[in-house]
Amino acid sequence: EVWRDASVGETREALVRGGRAIALNILRASDEGRRARWGETYVARVREIDRRRRGAFLDLGLQEASGFLPLGEDGRVRLGRERAALTEGGSIEVSVVREAARGKSAVVELRALGRDGQAPRRVARPECDEDLAQARPAEGAVRARLDAAIEDALARWAAIPGGGALSIEPTAALVAIDVDAGARAGSGDATQFALDLNIAAASEAARQVRLRNLAGLIAIDFVSMRAKSHNAELEQAVRAAFANDPWSVQFGGLSRFGVYELSRAQLRTPLHEFLCDPGGRLSVETVALMALRAIEREGAAQAGRQIACTIAPEVKAWLHAGPIEWRSALSDRIGMRWTLDAPPAGANWPREKIDARAL
């Protein structure tokens, strides 16, 4: 099942299995001309060849992002079964194989040479993004389910079916996942309890990793198991849990301390980096788009009435700066009957607070 909703400035999509979201994809109007997304194809200009870093930095025609094309030890790039030499200033065709993350440029691979004289620009995007671009506004129930799925995917804690929880901490070095039994009901057999909890935790960890677009080194700290014979069962459960992951996963195995290490390919920007600022708070843009949805929701529920929305000054400033064209889109949906208000003087108004109401 797919939940898809085109709201003002942002289209969101969730892939759902058994009523639970297992993957999220978000396309923002502000991405256009600014950010390289996985699967897109560009004509790019070779800006600099850095032999020390074994790569070439490319101008993709984007406002803020460049591309990085890895080179071999011989300073050449792979093109099918051959090796090709690049020249600074030349133009080539590339596809994005890894989005920018943790301050690093998007990684691309070479598709074709001989694009000299063509300006850097996007020439194609993947089918999944085409589907998003053609999405329509969803009914309120679907939008609410998407809101809840994204909120859950940004939370530090995730419930394990049957009881217990995962603590999920992305860091610069790795993603640390801790398994906590919490108030999970036991059967009286402590050995079997630990195994059952860990197997359930492995399944939920795989869902959360995919849902949040987490990648790189991932360390899962399972609860201690007294029966060493259960280690093999747990390792099989981890492999089975990640078997349907669309990105490449390499398994390291269970250490004597009960920590399982694996590595997942980093292809898309992690959800928390996309929606939050470096400090972990929802970004100003994320809150601004939430405010537009809140206005639209109130406008649909209160037909004909003026809608006032009070938001933090920094959020209001982002909207007034006009990074995206949202006014006409919002007016097309509910009419010209909304205002953006600043908080009362002296009020301590958190960035995340949105007060949309009918007058």
Beta strands, then each sheet from edge to edge (+ up, - down):
strand 1: 2-7
strand 2: 10-17
strand 3: 20-28
strand 4: 41-50
strand 5: 55-59
strand 6: 66-70
strand 7: 77-79
strand 8: 82-84
strand 9: 91-98
strand 10: 106-112
strand 11: 121-124
strand 12: 157-159
strand 13: 165-170
strand 14: 175-180
strand 15: 216-221
strand 16: 249-254
strand 17: 259-264
strand 18: 307-310
strand 19: 338-341
strand 20: 355-358
sheet 1: 1+ 2- 3+
sheet 2: 11+ 4- 5+ 6- 10- 9+
sheet 3: 7+ 8-
sheet 4: 12+ 13- 14+ 15+ 17- 16+
sheet 5: 19+ 18+ 20-
end
